[in-house]
């Protein structure tokens, strides 16, 4: 395995942290910039929304640019976005910094995912993509506890100072150690979206979107939820996020194992059902910390257990368009994060943070419905295509 793949994993982890890192320090940002929790939460929404939409578009627009050069340009812009965030005196400037970081970060993640298989031997391509994907998933679950720890020790700007330093180191490393990587032909957006005409594909992608939206409706606001419902502060909140992060990362491995043993369909359905039960139960466990932690661990594990099973299901369903489906699934995931954080912010503004779990659970029920629709008997899209041509 080419060692540069692990370097790409580190870049994807650094970039991915920026998306949800604000979740643990929402209250600190809101207090410092004199905005509501809902407005602070919208900083997650705008980042994820841009991330979901910009990635496939930017990949096409930059298709002819040599990859090392494009990575360096994107990292410099990403660094600029984080520096704007660090020195932002107002909510508007902070919002601008998030937009700049999201645009450049979206391109960086997709670059890492596409470069990894092109710099290794063909037999290692799948493993290379998996290693980079691990960096992305780890950043999404560990970003919040890292941000929370630094935010409580110093202030809410501290996590972005760390990310800026790591980005500067990444720029130097890419410049000195990454060789030239020639671009590969990109897939037009029209061709990508055309695959969604297949009901199995459309409802599978919708399942990822709804599942992540339900998850983020509560997870993006877990800090104010724990403070309000349980009266916990500082150290305990950091411990809760750490436990959740370990459970989520472990859940990814568990989901892959279960998919091999039980099959992708059973694993997806089981993960959604158990996850839904856990998120609905969360508000009723806050009276007893050990019980809350047990249910939270189940919630955390299931939140990422569905990911490897869904990726495998999409490949099984449409082997001829598997690359397209992975790209669309990545967009569906981040779009779910965007909408979930937006819905969570609205719930807090209109009701209270204690209602977020119930609203998130309703979205998970809908996700179960879309998964069942997708899994109805029918030919995989590739077989349909061949049958039509015949």
C-alpha positions in Angstrom: 0.0 0.0 0.0 1.3 3.4 -1.0 2.0 5.5 2.2 0.6 8.6 0.5 -2.9 7.0 1.0 -2.5 7.4 4.7 -1.5 11.0 4.1 -4.7 11.6 2.2 -6.6 10.0 5.1 -5.1 12.6 7.4 -6.0 15.5 5.1 -9.6 14.1 4.9 -9.7 13.9 8.7 -8.5 17.5 9.1 -10.9 18.9 6.5 -13.8 16.8 7.8 -13.5 18.0 11.3 -14.6 21.5 10.3 -18.1 20.3 9.4 -19.5 19.3 12.8 -16.8 20.7 15.2 -19.1 23.7 16.0 -21.7 21.3 17.5 -19.9 21.0 20.8 -19.3 24.8 21.2 -22.6 26.2 20.0 -23.4 27.8 23.3 -19.9 29.4 23.4 -20.3 30.9 19.9 -23.9 32.0 20.6 -22.8 33.8 23.8 -19.7 35.5 22.3 -21.4 36.7 19.1 -24.8 37.4 20.8 -26.9 35.1 18.6 -29.3 32.3 19.4 -28.5 28.6 19.5 -30.5 28.1 16.3 -28.5 30.8 14.5 -25.2 29.2 15.7 -26.5 25.8 14.6 -27.2 27.2 11.1 -23.4 27.4 10.7 -23.4 23.6 10.5 -26.4 23.7 8.1 -24.7 26.1 5.6 -21.4 24.2 5.6 -23.1 20.8 5.0 -25.4 22.1 2.4 -22.6 23.7 0.4 -20.5 20.6 0.9 -23.2 18.3 -0.5 -23.9 20.4 -3.6 -20.4 21.8 -4.4 -18.4 18.5 -4.4 -19.6 17.0 -7.6 -19.9 20.3 -9.4 -16.3 21.4 -8.5 -14.9 18.1 -9.4 -16.3 18.5 -13.0 -15.2 22.2 -13.2 -11.6 21.3 -12.2 -11.4 18.1 -14.2 -8.4 19.2 -16.3 -6.2 20.5 -13.5 -3.3 18.4 -12.3 -4.3 17.0 -8.9 -1.3 18.0 -6.7 -1.6 21.6 -7.9 -5.4 21.6 -7.3 -4.9 20.1 -3.8 -2.5 22.8 -2.9 -4.8 25.6 -4.2 -7.7 24.1 -2.3 -5.7 23.7 0.9 -4.6 27.4 0.8 -8.3 28.5 0.3 -9.3 26.1 3.1 -6.7 27.7 5.4 -8.0 31.2 4.4 -11.5 30.2 5.4 -10.4 28.9 8.8 -8.3 32.1 9.4 -11.4 34.2 8.7 -13.2 32.0 11.2 -10.5 32.5 13.8 -10.5 36.3 13.6 -14.2 36.8 12.9 -15.5 39.7 15.0 -19.2 39.1 14.1 -21.6 36.3 13.1 -21.6 37.6 9.5 -17.8 37.3 9.1 -17.9 33.8 10.8 -20.6 32.8 8.3 -18.4 33.9 5.4 -15.5 31.9 6.8 -17.7 28.8 7.0 -18.7 29.3 3.3 -15.1 29.6 2.2 -14.1 26.5 4.2 -17.1 24.5 2.9 -16.4 25.2 -0.8 -12.7 24.3 -0.6 -13.3 21.5 1.9 -15.8 19.8 -0.4 -13.3 19.7 -3.2 -10.5 18.5 -1.0 -12.5 15.5 0.3 -13.6 14.4 -3.2 -10.0 14.9 -4.4 -8.7 12.6 -1.6 -11.3 9.9 -2.5 -10.5 10.0 -6.2 -6.7 10.3 -5.9 -6.3 7.4 -3.4 -7.2 4.6 -5.9 -5.2 6.2 -8.7 -1.9 6.1 -6.8 -2.0 2.4 -5.7 -1.9 -0.9 -7.5 -5.3 -2.0 -8.8 -5.6 -4.7 -6.2 -5.4 -2.1 -3.4 -8.0 0.4 -4.8 -10.9 -0.7 -2.7 -8.7 -0.7 0.4 -7.4 2.8 -0.4 -10.9 4.2 -0.8 -11.8 2.6 2.5 -8.8 4.2 4.3 -9.7 7.7 3.1 -13.4 7.1 3.9 -12.3 6.2 7.5 -10.7 9.5 7.8 -13.9 11.3 6.8 -16.1 9.2 9.1 -13.7 9.6 12.0 -13.6 13.3 11.6 -17.4 13.5 11.7 -17.7 11.7 15.0 -14.5 13.0 16.7 -14.7 16.6 15.5 -17.2 17.6 18.1 -15.4 16.2 21.2 -12.1 17.8 20.0 -13.8 21.1 19.5 -15.6 20.8 22.9 -12.3 20.1 24.7 -10.4 22.9 23.2 -13.3 25.3 23.4 -13.8 24.7 27.1 -10.1 24.9 27.8 -9.5 28.1 25.9 -12.4 29.6 23.8 -14.5 28.6 20.7 -11.8 29.9 18.3 -9.2 27.4 19.6 -10.4 24.4 17.6 -10.1 26.5 14.4 -6.6 27.6 15.3 -5.6 23.9 15.6 -7.2 23.1 12.2 -5.4 26.1 10.6 -2.0 24.8 12.0 -2.8 21.3 10.7 -3.8 22.7 7.3 -0.5 24.6 7.1 1.4 21.4 7.8 -0.7 19.6 5.2 0.2 22.3 2.6 3.9 21.8 3.3 3.6 18.0 3.2 1.7 18.0 -0.1 4.2 20.4 -1.7 7.3 18.3 -0.7 6.1 14.7 -0.6 3.1 14.4 -3.0 4.1 13.6 -6.6 2.1 14.7 -9.7 -1.3 13.0 -10.1 -2.8 13.4 -13.5 -6.6 14.0 -13.6 -9.1 11.3 -14.6 -12.2 11.8 -16.7 -15.1 13.1 -14.6 -18.6 11.8 -14.8 -21.1 14.5 -15.9 -23.7 15.5 -13.2 -26.5 14.7 -15.7 -25.3 11.1 -15.9 -25.0 10.9 -12.1 -28.5 12.2 -11.5 -30.0 10.0 -14.2 -29.3 6.9 -12.1 -31.8 8.2 -9.5 -34.6 7.4 -12.0 -34.3 3.9 -10.7 -36.6 3.5 -7.6 -34.2 1.2 -5.8 -31.4 3.6 -6.1 -33.5 6.7 -5.4 -35.0 5.3 -2.2 -31.7 3.9 -1.0 -30.1 7.4 -1.4 -33.2 8.9 0.3 -32.7 6.5 3.2 -29.1 7.8 3.8 -30.4 11.4 3.6 -33.3 10.8 6.1 -31.3 8.7 8.5 -28.5 11.3 8.8 -31.1 14.1 9.0 -32.8 12.3 11.9 -29.4 11.7 13.6 -28.1 15.3 13.2 -31.4 16.8 14.5 -30.3 15.8 18.0 -26.5 15.2 17.6 -25.8 18.7 16.4 -27.4 20.0 19.6 -26.3 17.3 22.0 -24.4 19.9 24.2 -27.4 22.1 24.9 -29.6 19.0 25.3 -27.3 17.4 27.9 -27.0 20.8 29.7 -30.7 21.4 29.7 -32.0 17.9 30.4 -29.3 16.6 32.8 -27.6 19.7 34.1 -24.1 18.4 33.2 -21.3 20.8 32.3 -17.6 20.8 31.1 -15.8 17.6 31.8 -18.9 15.4 31.7 -20.0 16.7 28.3 -16.5 16.0 27.0 -16.7 12.4 28.3 -20.1 11.9 26.7 -18.8 13.0 23.4 -15.7 10.8 23.7 -17.8 7.8 24.5 -20.2 8.6 21.6 -17.2 9.0 19.2 -15.7 5.6 20.2 -19.1 3.9 19.8 -19.7 5.5 16.4 -16.3 4.5 15.0 -16.7 1.0 16.4 -20.2 0.9 14.9 -18.7 1.4 11.4 -16.7 -1.8 11.8 -19.6 -3.6 13.3 -21.8 -2.6 10.4 -19.3 -4.0 7.9 -19.1 -7.3 9.8 -22.9 -7.7 10.1 -23.3 -6.9 6.4 -21.0 -9.9 5.6 -22.7 -12.2 8.1 -26.4 -11.1 7.7 -26.5 -9.5 4.3 -26.7 -5.8 3.5 -30.5 -5.6 3.6 -31.0 -7.1 7.0 -28.1 -5.1 8.4 -29.6 -1.8 7.1 -33.1 -2.5 8.4 -31.7 -3.7 11.8 -29.5 -0.6 12.2 -32.4 1.7 11.4 -34.8 0.0 13.8 -32.3 -0.2 16.7 -31.2 3.4 16.0 -34.8 4.7 15.9 -35.6 3.0 19.2 -32.5 4.4 20.8 -33.1 8.0 19.7 -36.7 7.9 20.8 -35.6 6.5 24.2 -32.9 9.1 24.9 -35.1 11.8 26.5 -36.5 9.2 28.9 -33.1 8.1 30.2 -31.8 11.5 31.3 -32.9 10.9 34.9 -30.2 8.2 35.4 -26.7 8.8 33.8 -25.6 5.1 33.5 -28.8 4.3 31.6 -28.4 7.4 29.4 -24.8 6.3 28.5 -25.9 2.8 27.6 -28.6 4.0 25.3 -26.3 6.7 23.9 -23.7 4.0 23.1 -26.3 2.1 21.1 -27.4 5.3 19.3 -23.7 6.1 18.5 -22.9 2.6 17.2 -25.9 2.4 15.0 -25.4 5.9 13.6 -22.5 4.6 11.5 -23.2 0.9 11.4 -25.6 1.6 8.5 -22.8 3.2 6.4 -20.8 0.2 5.1 -23.9 -1.8 4.7 -25.5 0.9 2.6 -22.4 1.4 0.5 -22.3 -2.4 -0.2 -26.0 -2.4 -1.0 -25.6 0.3 -3.6 -22.8 -1.6 -5.2 -24.9 -4.8 -5.3 -27.9 -2.9 -6.7 -26.0 -1.0 -9.4 -22.5 -2.5 -10.0 -22.1 -0.7 -13.3 -22.6 2.7 -11.7 -21.0 2.0 -8.3 -18.6 5.0 -8.5 -21.5 7.3 -9.2 -23.5 5.9 -6.3 -20.7 6.4 -3.9 -20.5 10.0 -4.9 -24.2 10.5 -4.6 -24.3 8.8 -1.3 -21.6 11.1 0.0 -23.8 14.1 -1.1 -26.9 12.5 0.4 -25.1 12.1 3.7 -23.9 15.7 3.9 -27.3 17.0 2.7 -28.9 15.0 5.6 -26.5 16.7 8.0 -27.4 20.1 6.6 -31.2 19.6 6.8 -31.0 17.8 10.2 -29.1 20.6 11.8 -31.5 23.1 10.2 -34.6 21.2 11.6 -32.9 20.9 15.0 -32.4 24.7 15.1 -36.0 25.4 14.2 -37.2 23.0 16.9 -35.1 24.7 19.5 -36.3 28.2 18.4 -40.0 27.1 18.3 -40.2 24.6 21.1 -37.2 23.3 23.1 -34.0 21.3 22.7 -35.7 18.4 24.5 -38.0 17.9 21.5 -35.2 17.3 19.1 -34.9 13.6 19.8 -38.6 13.0 19.0 -38.4 15.0 15.7 -35.2 13.1 14.8 -36.9 9.8 15.5 -39.8 10.6 13.2 -37.3 11.2 10.3 -35.7 7.8 11.1 -39.2 6.2 10.8 -39.5 7.7 7.3 -36.0 6.4 6.5 -37.2 2.9 7.5 -40.0 3.3 5.0 -37.8 4.4 2.1 -35.4 1.5 2.9 -38.3 -1.0 2.7 -39.4 0.5 -0.6 -35.9 0.3 -2.1 -35.6 -3.3 -1.1 -38.7 -4.5 -2.8 -38.0 -7.2 -5.3 -36.7 -6.0 -8.7 -33.8 -6.3 -11.0 -30.6 -4.4 -10.2 -30.2 -1.4 -12.4 -27.3 -2.9 -14.3 -29.4 -6.0 -15.2 -32.3 -3.8 -16.3 -30.0 -1.8 -18.5 -28.6 -5.0 -20.2 -32.1 -6.4 -20.6 -33.3 -3.2 -22.3 -30.3 -3.2 -24.7 -30.9 -6.9 -25.5 
